[in-house]
Amino acid sequence: MSDKQQIIIDDLILILKRVIANVKNMQPRRNIYYLEESLSDFVSDRRCYDLMQSALQISLLRHLMDKYFDNKIATLASQELEKTSISPEIKNMIKRDFQSLNFDNHFDGDYVLQLDEFKDSMSSSKIIENIGSTEYEIQIIESIERATDKIIQELEEISIRIIKNSLKELEETGTLEAFNNNLLESVKEIYKEVHGWAI
């Protein structure tokens, strides 16, 4: 390996370590975005085009994380709703509304529920308003928040695992090819989990 290649490997290791150091300070989606941005800058600044494919894969990974969130939020929010004191009839109506919950329409980049957008899209919100129960509204929001926290924890574990595995592969092999292959396998794994089939 040439000195130039070794410098590139060493600098990439430092980038991955910096991302890992910030993992607990940011939401998982931002961790992946930070990694994507860091890699894209690295490719551009160093003209290290061997990493271009990995930068694109990380962009796909961010999209897959949003789909992962969408696939789980309705089910988990419904499970959390079952723990509330809301009447069974209203619960069933709310659960049907939960089926429309998704990242793009109801959450910001940190997976924070956009309450106004959600209430506007809920057909049951008018009924709850007519009942005059702010307690119901609070319990609905708390159910969604508990579900969101669980998914965020899962996504955090996924993002940390991918970044740490990529770092380990790079440190052990010292090759960009091994790093790229490891990242590709990680993305394939998440893709299969989200979509139910492999790429």
C-alpha positions as CSV (number, residue, x, y, z in Angstrom):
1,M,0.0,0.0,0.0
2,S,1.3,3.4,-1.0
3,D,1.7,6.2,1.6
4,K,-1.1,8.1,-0.1
5,Q,-3.5,5.2,0.3
6,Q,-2.5,4.8,3.9
7,I,-3.2,8.4,4.6
8,I,-6.6,8.1,3.0
9,I,-7.4,5.0,5.1
10,D,-6.1,6.7,8.3
11,D,-8.2,9.8,7.6
12,L,-11.3,7.7,6.9
13,I,-10.8,5.9,10.2
14,L,-10.7,9.3,12.0
15,I,-14.0,10.3,10.3
16,L,-15.7,7.1,11.4
17,K,-14.5,7.6,14.9
18,R,-15.7,11.1,14.9
19,V,-19.2,10.0,13.8
20,I,-19.2,7.3,16.5
21,A,-18.2,9.8,19.2
22,N,-21.3,12.0,18.2
23,V,-23.7,9.1,18.0
24,K,-25.3,9.6,21.4
25,N,-25.7,13.3,20.8
26,M,-27.8,13.0,17.7
27,Q,-30.9,11.2,16.5
28,P,-30.1,8.1,14.3
29,R,-31.2,9.7,11.1
30,R,-28.9,12.6,11.7
31,N,-26.0,10.2,12.5
32,I,-26.5,8.6,9.1
33,Y,-26.8,12.0,7.4
34,Y,-23.6,13.2,9.2
35,L,-21.8,10.0,7.9
36,E,-23.2,10.6,4.4
37,E,-22.1,14.3,4.4
38,S,-18.6,13.4,5.8
39,L,-18.1,10.7,3.2
40,S,-19.3,12.9,0.4
41,D,-17.0,15.7,1.5
42,F,-14.1,13.2,1.8
43,V,-14.8,11.9,-1.8
44,S,-14.9,15.4,-3.2
45,D,-12.0,16.9,-1.2
46,R,-9.6,13.9,-1.7
47,R,-10.9,12.8,-5.1
48,C,-11.3,9.4,-3.6
49,Y,-13.8,8.1,-6.0
50,D,-13.4,4.5,-4.7
51,L,-15.8,5.7,-1.9
52,M,-18.4,7.2,-4.1
53,Q,-20.5,4.1,-4.1
54,S,-20.4,3.9,-0.3
55,A,-21.6,7.5,-0.1
56,L,-24.6,6.7,-2.3
57,Q,-25.3,3.6,-0.2
58,I,-25.5,5.7,3.0
59,S,-28.0,7.9,1.3
60,L,-30.1,4.8,0.5
61,L,-29.6,3.8,4.2
62,R,-31.2,7.0,5.4
63,H,-34.2,6.4,3.2
64,L,-34.4,2.8,4.4
65,M,-34.4,4.0,8.0
66,D,-37.4,6.2,7.3
67,K,-39.2,3.2,5.7
68,Y,-38.3,1.1,8.8
69,F,-39.9,3.7,10.9
70,D,-43.0,3.8,8.7
71,N,-43.3,0.0,8.9
72,K,-43.4,0.0,12.7
73,I,-45.0,3.2,13.9
74,A,-48.7,2.2,13.4
75,T,-48.4,-1.2,15.1
76,L,-46.3,0.0,18.0
77,A,-48.5,3.1,18.6
78,S,-51.6,0.9,18.6
79,Q,-50.0,-1.4,21.1
80,E,-49.2,1.6,23.3
81,L,-52.7,2.9,22.9
82,E,-54.1,-0.4,24.3
83,K,-52.4,0.6,27.7
84,T,-54.5,3.8,27.9
85,S,-57.9,4.4,29.6
86,I,-59.5,5.4,26.3
87,S,-62.8,3.5,25.6
88,P,-62.4,0.5,23.3
89,E,-64.7,2.1,20.6
90,I,-62.6,5.2,20.4
91,K,-59.4,3.2,20.5
92,N,-60.5,1.3,17.4
93,M,-61.2,4.5,15.6
94,I,-57.8,5.9,16.5
95,K,-56.0,2.7,15.5
96,R,-57.5,3.1,12.0
97,D,-56.1,6.7,12.0
98,F,-52.7,5.3,13.1
99,Q,-52.5,3.3,9.8
100,S,-51.9,6.6,8.0
101,L,-49.0,7.6,10.3
102,N,-45.8,8.0,8.3
103,F,-42.5,9.8,8.6
104,D,-42.9,12.2,5.6
105,N,-46.3,13.6,6.6
106,H,-46.3,13.5,10.4
107,F,-42.7,13.7,11.7
108,D,-39.7,16.0,11.4
109,G,-36.1,15.0,10.7
110,D,-35.6,14.0,14.3
111,Y,-38.8,11.9,14.4
112,V,-40.7,14.4,16.4
113,L,-44.4,14.2,15.8
114,Q,-45.8,17.3,14.0
115,L,-49.0,17.5,16.1
116,D,-51.0,19.9,13.9
117,E,-50.4,17.9,10.7
118,F,-51.3,14.7,12.5
119,K,-54.5,16.1,14.0
120,D,-55.5,17.5,10.6
121,S,-55.2,14.1,9.1
122,M,-57.1,12.2,11.9
123,S,-60.7,11.5,11.1
124,S,-61.2,10.7,14.8
125,S,-59.9,14.1,16.0
126,K,-63.2,15.8,15.4
127,I,-65.0,13.2,17.5
128,I,-62.5,13.6,20.3
129,E,-62.9,17.4,20.2
130,N,-66.7,16.9,20.4
131,I,-66.3,14.7,23.4
132,G,-64.2,17.5,24.8
133,S,-61.5,15.2,26.1
134,T,-58.1,16.7,26.2
135,E,-57.1,13.7,28.3
136,Y,-57.8,11.5,25.3
137,E,-55.6,13.7,23.2
138,I,-52.7,13.5,25.7
139,Q,-53.0,9.7,25.9
140,I,-52.9,9.5,22.1
141,I,-49.8,11.7,21.8
142,E,-48.1,9.8,24.6
143,S,-48.9,6.5,22.9
144,I,-47.3,7.7,19.7
145,E,-44.3,9.2,21.6
146,R,-43.6,5.9,23.4
147,A,-43.8,4.0,20.1
148,T,-41.5,6.5,18.5
149,D,-39.0,6.2,21.3
150,K,-38.9,2.4,20.9
151,I,-38.2,2.7,17.1
152,I,-35.6,5.4,17.6
153,Q,-33.8,3.1,20.0
154,E,-33.8,0.3,17.4
155,L,-32.6,2.7,14.7
156,E,-29.9,4.0,16.9
157,E,-28.7,0.4,17.5
158,I,-28.8,-0.3,13.8
159,S,-26.8,2.9,12.9
160,I,-24.2,2.3,15.6
161,R,-23.8,-1.3,14.5
162,I,-23.3,-0.3,10.8
163,I,-20.8,2.4,11.6
164,K,-18.8,0.3,14.1
165,N,-18.7,-2.7,11.8
166,S,-17.5,-0.5,8.9
167,L,-14.8,1.0,11.1
168,K,-13.7,-2.5,12.4
169,E,-13.5,-3.8,8.8
170,L,-11.4,-0.8,7.7
171,E,-9.1,-1.1,10.7
172,E,-8.6,-4.9,10.3
173,T,-8.2,-5.0,6.5
174,G,-6.9,-1.5,5.7
175,T,-8.6,-1.5,2.3
176,L,-11.4,0.6,0.9
177,E,-12.7,-2.4,-1.0
178,A,-13.4,-4.2,2.3
179,F,-15.0,-1.1,3.7
180,N,-17.3,-0.7,0.7
181,N,-18.3,-4.4,0.7
182,N,-19.1,-4.3,4.4
183,L,-21.2,-1.2,4.0
184,L,-23.0,-2.8,1.0
185,E,-23.8,-5.9,3.0
186,S,-25.2,-3.8,5.9
187,V,-27.5,-1.9,3.5
188,K,-28.7,-5.1,1.9
189,E,-29.5,-6.5,5.4
190,I,-31.6,-3.4,6.2
191,Y,-33.2,-3.4,2.8
192,K,-34.3,-7.0,3.3
193,E,-35.7,-6.2,6.8
194,V,-37.7,-3.3,5.4
195,H,-38.9,-4.7,2.2
196,G,-39.0,-8.4,3.0
197,W,-36.7,-9.5,0.1
198,A,-33.0,-9.2,-0.7
199,I,-31.3,-7.0,-3.4
